[in-house]
Amino acid sequence: MSETYRTVAASATAQFVVQGSEFIGHVHPVDSVADAEAFVDAIAAEYDDATHNVPAYRVRVDGDMLREYSSDAGEPTGSAGKPALNVLTQQEIENCAVVVTRYYGGTNLGVGGLVRAYSRAVKEAVEAAGVVEERPHERVSITVAYDDSGTVRSILESEGYEFEAEYEAEVFFDVRVPVAAADDLRDRLRSATSGRVDLE
């Protein structure tokens, strides 16, 4: 497995009109197939009046397997989903979901025209988002008593990890950690709390 992979830096959209049909490309960085599907569903719900919402994603699962998915969403076979996915494949972009929204404008574009339009929507949205090199990350769930929560929080902040904390009967931290650093982090937390930490 490579140490880094290419993905989009942020969510972005790109919009243009071809012969009266409006195309909106949406891209979004994701960490899992569930994230990708949630994004696809959210766009479909937001643009539920569109003629088509064409999804595609490439997500790395279990470290080294790539899950690729696309759908033509009612467009002629091979004219929409595959061209959208091909842009991600050609640019070697992973952990990224895209949806191209189309509002039909009354003129049939033909398969060639559709392929160009769907490809362009993804290309322009990816350009708008920017591409970055990322290290593979995993989620670490941490549960500790209040007495140890300050110690855990300061370790996470000193490493600069993104995390969310919930203070209830115990304190829960949901942390995004580079895969390469996750075991070290678990060891540090165990020793800092004398083993009074619950890790998943």
Secondary structure as UniProt FT lines:
FT   STRAND          5..8
FT   STRAND          12..18
FT   TURN            19..20
FT   STRAND          21..29
FT   HELIX           33..46
FT   TURN            47..49
FT   STRAND          52..61
FT   TURN            62..64
FT   STRAND          65..70
FT   TURN            73..74
FT   TURN            77..78
FT   HELIX           81..90
FT   TURN            91..92
FT   STRAND          96..103
FT   HELIX           110..129
FT   STRAND          131..134
FT   STRAND          137..144
FT   HELIX           146..159
FT   STRAND          162..167
FT   STRAND          171..178
FT   HELIX           179..192
FT   TURN            193..195
FT   STRAND          197..199
//
